[in-house]
Amino acid sequence: MDRIPSSRPEDSSEPAFKSRRAGRVKVEKGASMRSQNVYRIDVKVRDLSTCGFMAECGAPVQIGSYVSLDVPGIGPVHAQVRWQIGATMGGMFLDPINLTRCEWTGVKAEWSGRSE
């Protein structure tokens, strides 16, 4: 019986998992999230990237549903829930965000004390 060769060689050094599209920044901040059904859930955002977020959520959220996460400095950001395990869930932003505008991750400018 002939064996069909696998598309990936056995000695491949490639990881078996997909790498993230964007680096994550740890934030540990409370936020408000709304669903399409107009209910509001308080969540604790654990990390954030330009493409998505991970948060602790006390209520179950349907995987695949669309939500809006209030991000300080940016406002409501639309996302799709991609996974939930226990109280932890992850969402993918429909449009990437700019982390420099986010109050959680942006670097605060220092006042020089001079006026021009």
C-alpha positions in Angstrom: 0.0 0.0 0.0 1.5 3.4 -1.0 1.6 6.1 1.5 0.6 9.6 0.5 3.4 12.0 1.6 2.5 14.7 4.0 2.6 18.3 2.9 4.9 19.1 5.8 8.2 17.2 6.3 8.6 15.4 9.6 11.9 17.3 10.3 10.4 20.7 9.7 11.4 23.4 12.2 8.2 25.3 11.6 5.9 25.6 14.6 2.6 23.7 14.5 0.7 26.9 15.5 0.0 30.2 13.7 2.0 33.2 14.8 0.2 36.4 15.8 -0.2 39.1 13.2 0.6 41.8 15.7 2.5 42.1 19.0 0.4 42.3 22.2 0.7 44.9 24.9 -0.4 44.0 28.5 -2.9 46.5 29.7 -5.0 45.0 32.7 -7.7 47.7 32.5 -11.5 47.8 32.9 -13.7 48.6 29.9 -17.2 48.4 28.7 -18.2 46.1 25.8 -21.5 46.1 24.0 -23.0 43.4 21.9 -25.3 43.5 18.8 -28.1 42.8 21.2 -27.4 46.1 22.9 -26.5 44.7 26.2 -23.4 46.0 28.0 -20.8 43.9 29.7 -18.0 45.1 32.0 -14.8 43.4 31.0 -11.1 43.5 32.1 -8.9 43.9 29.1 -5.8 41.8 29.7 -3.9 42.6 26.5 -4.3 44.5 23.3 -2.8 44.7 19.8 -3.6 46.6 16.7 -5.7 43.6 15.6 -7.5 42.4 18.7 -7.7 42.0 22.4 -8.0 39.4 25.2 -10.3 40.1 28.2 -11.9 38.6 31.2 -15.7 38.6 30.9 -18.1 37.4 33.6 -20.8 36.5 31.1 -20.7 34.1 28.2 -20.4 35.7 24.8 -21.3 33.9 21.6 -18.3 33.0 19.5 -18.7 34.7 16.1 -20.8 37.5 17.5 -20.0 41.2 16.9 -19.2 43.5 19.8 -18.0 47.0 20.4 -15.2 47.6 22.9 -14.8 51.1 24.4 -11.0 51.9 24.1 -10.0 55.1 25.9 -8.5 57.6 23.4 -10.0 55.8 20.4 -13.7 55.3 21.3 -15.9 52.3 20.4 -14.0 49.7 18.3 -16.0 47.0 16.5 -14.7 43.5 16.9 -15.7 39.9 16.4 -15.5 37.4 19.3 -13.2 34.6 18.1 -12.9 32.4 21.2 -14.0 32.1 24.9 -12.6 29.7 27.4 -14.2 30.0 30.8 -14.2 33.7 31.8 -11.4 34.6 29.2 -12.3 35.7 25.7 -10.6 37.0 22.6 -11.8 39.4 20.0 -10.5 40.4 16.5 -10.9 44.1 15.5 -12.8 44.6 12.2 -10.4 47.4 11.4 -6.9 47.7 13.0 -6.4 50.4 15.6 -3.5 52.8 16.2 -2.1 52.0 19.6 -0.4 55.4 19.9 -3.9 56.9 20.2 -4.9 54.5 22.9 -4.7 55.9 26.4 -3.8 52.5 27.8 -0.7 52.0 25.6 0.2 55.5 24.3 3.4 57.2 25.7 2.5 60.3 27.6 4.3 63.5 26.5 6.4 65.2 29.1 5.9 68.9 29.8 9.2 70.8 29.1 8.2 73.8 31.2 9.1 76.1 28.3 6.7 78.1 26.2 7.5 79.0 22.7 
